[in-house]
Amino acid sequence: MKSLFFLVLTVTCFLPTHFWAQEVKVTDEVIQFSSGIHEAVVVTIPFGKREAVEAQLKSELKSWKGKLSITGDEYVVIQGRLKAMGDKRHDTHAKIIESVNEIKVAFAVDLGGKFVNRMDHPTEYKHIYERVRLFGNKASAASVQVDLDTDKKALKSLEKEEKKLEKEIASSKKDVENYQKKIVESEKKIQTKQTELTAKQAEIKTQNAQITDRKKTVKKLK
């Protein structure tokens, strides 16, 4: 266990600085949706994992109180309503934009022919900006959680292998102890048997001598 702890600690200490430096970034962009080109609030999600971002986006848009439909990378909320924006109904277009190194999600909010932007709708923009930023944080955290769960699973597997190795080592040590004990017992047994063998050989020598003498006696008597 200690060896694994120090291994994880060592790897953590040498992780690139940019791993920790990444943060959610929100920008204003013009994005191509299936419905057209719209002004949008776009959030860049660090450590983004597609499945985690999709789940968080679906959950977020359901809270926009409208009819949600999903087609490929695009999500549309029809006649949504956000409390902070009063009773104004609006349609929201969201799009997942995935590249090799990052995932972005664009939010274009249609107030009825005019899409929310910083200049024309400062109040609505501020609210949308904040919701998008918070969504980015949640999606990023959920994405990291995916990696964390994978790491925990890997660690659990390593710990299982570690315990197996420890058990095998303990078993082998026990075997060595048993073998050593058996060697000592066998050496003592050898010494005892060697003494018995020497005595037995002496008896045999005496017996052979006695037989030889008796043969001589029998020969003389014939």
Stockholm file with secondary structure:
# STOCKHOLM 1.0

chainA/1-222         MKSLFFLVLTVTCFLPTHFWAQEVKVTDEVIQFSSGIHEAVVVTIPFGKREAVEAQLKSELKSWKGKLSITGDEYVVIQGRLKAMGDKRHDTHAKIIESVNEIKVAFAVDLGGKFVNRMDHPTEYKHIYERVRLFGNKASAASVQVDLDTDKKALKSLEKEEKKLEKEIASSKKDVENYQKKIVESEKKIQTKQTELTAKQAEIKTQNAQITDRKKTVKKLK
#=GR chainA/1-222 SS CHHHHHHHHHHHHTSCHHHHHCCCEEEEEEEEETTEEEEEEEEEETTCCHHHHHHHHHHHHHTTCSEEEEETTEEEEEEECCGGGTTCCEEEEEEEEECSSCEEEEEEEESSSSBCCTTTCHHHHHHHHHHHHHHHHHHHHHHHHHHHHHHHHHHHHHHHHHHHHHHHHHHHHHHHHHHHHHHHHHHHHHHHHHHHHHHHHHHHHHHHHHHHHHHHHHHHHC
#=GC SS_cons         CHHHHHHHHHHHHTSCHHHHHCCCEEEEEEEEETTEEEEEEEEEETTCCHHHHHHHHHHHHHTTCSEEEEETTEEEEEEECCGGGTTCCEEEEEEEEECSSCEEEEEEEESSSSBCCTTTCHHHHHHHHHHHHHHHHHHHHHHHHHHHHHHHHHHHHHHHHHHHHHHHHHHHHHHHHHHHHHHHHHHHHHHHHHHHHHHHHHHHHHHHHHHHHHHHHHHHHC
//
